[in-house]
Amino acid sequence: LPQKSQQQQRILLLARSAKTHGDEAVRYLQDAKRKIKGSSLDNEEDRLRSIQEGLQDLCDGLISIRKQNGAITGIVTTAVLMNERTNAQIERIVKK
């Protein structure tokens, strides 16, 4: 039972991490969209700088999505391991 509690805590930590990285991705991608769109009043130099900043935000957003996917993978893996352990325990009880 204590191990199951640790696994549940791990799932909760990974879920929090997935949400945090997802929220970061949204922020970065919204910033990228705004910067790449730019303003019609910008001169060419300002426009180029804004596009470069937007591309950097886009890359940061993609990195956050990758981190979010890693946390979600951890959740799924932990859940599967918890389920397998539970199934094995049930099979042992049934065999007795």
ChimeraX attribute file (.defattr): number of C-alpha atoms within 10 A of each C-alpha:
attribute: neighborCount
match mode: 1-to-1
recipient: residues
	/A:1	6
	/A:2	7
	/A:3	9
	/A:4	12
	/A:5	10
	/A:6	11
	/A:7	17
	/A:8	16
	/A:9	12
	/A:10	16
	/A:11	20
	/A:12	13
	/A:13	15
	/A:14	21
	/A:15	17
	/A:16	15
	/A:17	18
	/A:18	24
	/A:19	15
	/A:20	14
	/A:21	22
	/A:22	20
	/A:23	16
	/A:24	19
	/A:25	24
	/A:26	16
	/A:27	16
	/A:28	23
	/A:29	22
	/A:30	16
	/A:31	19
	/A:32	24
	/A:33	16
	/A:34	14
	/A:35	20
	/A:36	20
	/A:37	13
	/A:38	17
	/A:39	12
	/A:40	7
	/A:41	8
	/A:42	11
	/A:43	9
	/A:44	9
	/A:45	9
	/A:46	13
	/A:47	18
	/A:48	15
	/A:49	14
	/A:50	20
	/A:51	19
	/A:52	15
	/A:53	16
	/A:54	23
	/A:55	19
	/A:56	16
	/A:57	22
	/A:58	22
	/A:59	16
	/A:60	18
	/A:61	24
	/A:62	18
	/A:63	16
	/A:64	22
	/A:65	19
	/A:66	16
	/A:67	18
	/A:68	24
	/A:69	16
	/A:70	15
	/A:71	21
	/A:72	19
	/A:73	14
	/A:74	18
	/A:75	21
	/A:76	13
	/A:77	13
	/A:78	17
	/A:79	16
	/A:80	12
	/A:81	13
	/A:82	15
	/A:83	12
	/A:84	12
	/A:85	13
	/A:86	13
	/A:87	12
	/A:88	11
	/A:89	11
	/A:90	11
	/A:91	11
	/A:92	10
	/A:93	9
	/A:94	8
	/A:95	6
	/A:96	5
